[in-house]
């Protein structure tokens, strides 16, 4: 039906059948003007609702993304607590990996199960091999794929959930040999290189005045390690190296030179420098021969202009 006309043919109520006089306002324009603010208000309300929904979705996604970054919640600590320092065990294992293991690798041998320093007898080696550094200060558990805000919280997670993963052959607390390998001294050097303030190490690693009785006890433990770990292991020089570089250095007069001496004798110490120097020399030679090849190719494709001018001047003469 036509706009403004009822079914009976009469003009609908609120409409005008004739033209609008000059200067008179059309009621339809007034109705549209009144409806416009309500439409604007509805649009603003819809935009606000959509914005709130988007914010809620974004927060949900962010929470789902970081839901695994959990903090430690104490559970059954007393049931699984062991009288063995994880921090000191890590430091002893780092000293062995950095200074002793390269000599074993060069000789093609490794510690046997009869040696307390063997990884198979390390109480925490199973846990240490199932952790991964995640970003700057986060750590990831490779058992559950959970992410923790610090290595301390991850260690507690291991103690709560995965102490049953430690094999029965792991019966040695490597931290007991901390005095032999001077893990307190090494820890300060290690954390200083990482830029960690020493105040965070209080209670874990301590500088103590040297005592000859303590050093004598450490020498005794070192001799026992010589017998159990290096008897018949590899060449004879390996046992002598450990005796001279570790056991004989455990005195108040020379203990401070033990780690630096081990570092100087470390195999492959300058390997990175050698590889870097070789790569730089190879790049320099490649650049030189590339320039020579391009020059030869240019001479072949473009004859010497001076020679061409000379030949042309001779023809003219």
N, C-alpha and C positions, 0 to 999 in steps of 0.2 A: 504494500500500500504506500501511497505517497506520504512524505514526511509532513507532519503537522495536520493530517486529515484523518478523521475517525472512520470507522466502518460505515456509518450512516451518511458520510459525505460532508458532515459539518466540520468546521475547524476544531481541532483538539483544544482542550483547555490548556491555557498557558501559552498558546501560539497565536500568532497573528496571521490572518489570511491575506491582508493587503500589504503593500510596501510600507516601509518605515518612513515616517515624515522626517524632513530635514531638521536636525537638532534634537531629535528624539532618540533615546538609547534603546537598542534592541535588547529585549529581555534575555535572549539566548546568549548574547555576549556577557551579560551580568552573571548568568549561571555558569558559564565557562570560567569567568574570573573567580567566582567563589570556589569552583572545584579545583583550580590550579594550586592553591596553597596546600590543600589536603593531599594532592598528588605529590607535591614536593616533600611534604612531611613523611608520606609513605616511602618515598625513595630513600630519604635519609635513614629511616628506620631499617629498611632492608639492607642498606650499606653497612650500618652499624652491626646488625646481626651477622652479616657475612664476614665482617672483620673479626668479630668475636669467635666465630666458628673457625676461621683460619688460624687465629692465635691458639685456640685449643688444639687444633690438629698439629700445629708446629711444636707445641709443648709436648704433645703425646709422642711425636716422632723423636724429639730430642731425648725424652725419657727412655724410650725404647732403645735408642742408640747407646746410651750411657748406663743402662740398667745393670750392666755387668761390672761397672766400676764401683765395687762395694767396699765397705770398710769392715774391719775385723770385728766380729761379735764373739766374745768369749764363750766357748762351749767345751766342757769336759777337759779343761786345761790340766787339772791336777792328775787326771787319769793317764795322760800321755807325756807329761813333762819329763824330760831326760836331763841328767846332770852333765850335759855336754854342750858347750857353747857353739852355736852355729856360726857366729861371726868369726871366732878364732879358727874354727875348722875351715872356713872359707879362705882365710888368710894363709893358713898352712898349705892348703891345696893350691893357692895362687903362686906361692913361692916355689912349690914343686913343679908346677906347670911352666913357670917362667924361667927357672934357673937349672932345674935338675932334669926334667923330661926331655929337653933338647939334646942333652948328652946321651940319654937312653935311645932316643930316636936315631941319632947318628950311629950308634953302635948296633942298631937293629934289635934291641932287647927291651924288655919291660919287666916291671916288678911282678913277681909270682905271688900266688895266694899265701905263701909263707911269710911274706913281708907285710908288716902292719901299715905300710904306706900304700899298698895296692888299692886301687879304686874299688875293687870288689869287696874290700873289708872296711871301707870308709862308711861310717854310720849314716852320713847324710848325702852320700854321692847320688843315690837314687833320686832324692828330692831335688838336688841341685841340677841334675840333668833334665828335670821336667819343669824348669822355669825359664821364662823368656822375658827379656827387657822389652817393654812396650811403651813407645814414646819416651818422654824425658824422664819422668819419675814413676811411671806405672810399670807393673809387673804382671805377667800373665801365667796362670797355672795351666800347664799342658795336659793335666789330667781332666779338668773340668772346663777349660777354656774361659774361666772367670778372670777378671782383671781387677787388680788391687792397687791401692794408691801408694803402697810402699812395699819394699822387700820384707820388712818386718811383719806386715799384715799377711803377706803370702806365706811366710814361715809358720805363722800361727795357724793359717788355714791347713797347711800340711800336717801340723801336729793334731789338728782337730779331726781331719778327714782321712788322711792317707798314711798314717803310721804303719798300717798293715802292709804297705807296699815295700817297706824296707826288707830286703832279703835276710834270711837267717845267717848268711855268711858275713854280713856287715856287723862286725863285733868290735870295731876299733873306733874310739873317739880320737880323731886326728888332732883335735885341739890339745890333747895331752902332750903333743910334741911342739907346742908353741915356743917353749924356751929354747929348743934345739934350733929351730928355724927363725927365731927372733921375730915372731909375727907381730909383736907390739911395735917394734921399730919399722917393720915393713908397712904396717897399717897406716902409720902417720905419713909416710912417704906416699902411699897409694892415695889416701884421701886428700892430701895436699895437692896432688896432681889433678884431682877432680874438682878442686875448689871448695871442698866441704870444710866448714870451720871445725877446729879441733874441739870446740866446746860440745859438739854433738857426739864425741867419742868418749866422753867421761864415763867411767864405770865399765867400759868395754875393753879399752886399750889404755894402758897406763905406763908412763915412763918411770921406772924405779931406779934408784942408785944401784950400781953394779955391786954384786956380792960374789966373792970367790967361791963360797960354798955352793951358791946357786949355780954358778958356772961349772963347778966340778960335777954337780949332779947332772947338768945338761950334757957334759962330756960323756958321762957314763951311759946316758940314754942314747947318745950318738954312736957310741961303740957297739951297743946292742943292735942298733939299726944296721951298722956295718955287717955284723955277723948274719943277721936274718935276711937282709935285703940284697947285699952285694957279694955274698959268698958264692963263687962260681957263676956269677952273672956277667956275661960279656967278657971283654978283654980285661986284663989285670989293671990297666991304667984307670979304669972306671972306678974301682974301689979306692985306689990311691988318690984319685981326684977328689972323691967325696971326703976322704979322711983329711986331706990337706986343706980343702976349701971350706969345710964345715966344722968337722970335729976339732981340729987343731986351732981354729979361730975362736973357739968358745972360751975365751979368757977376758978378764977385764981390760987388758991392754990392747986386744985386737978384735974384739967382737964387732966393733963399729965398722970394720973393713970387710966383714964377711959378705954382706949383700952386694956391695960395690964390686968386690972381687969376683963374685959369681956372675955379675952382670958383664964384666969385662971378658970373662971366659965363655960366655954364652955362644954356642954355635949359631951362625946365621945372623949375628947381631947387626952386621952392615949389609945384609942381603937387600933390604929395601933401598939403601943408597946405591948399591951396585945395579939393581934393576932400573932405578930412576936414571942413573948416569948412562946406562946402555940404551935406554929409550931415547934420551936426548941426543946421543951421538947418532943413532939411527935416523932420527928426524932431521938432523943437520945434514947428514950425507944424502938423504933423500931429497932435501930441498936443493942442495948443490947440483946434483945430477939432473934434477928437473929443470933448473935454470939453464944448464948446459944443453939439454935436449931441446928446449924451446928456442934457444939461440941458434942451434944448428938447423932446426926446422924452418926458422924464419929466413935464414940465409939461403936455404934451398928454394923456398917459395917466392922470395923477393930478392932479386939480384941487387948487387951493390949499385946504388945510384951514382956514386962517384965514378965507378968503372964505366958505366953506361955513358956518362957525360964525356969522359975522356975518349971513348971510342967514337962518339959522335963528332967531337971536335977534330979528331984525326981524319975522319972521312971528309969533313969540310975542307981541310987543308989539301 
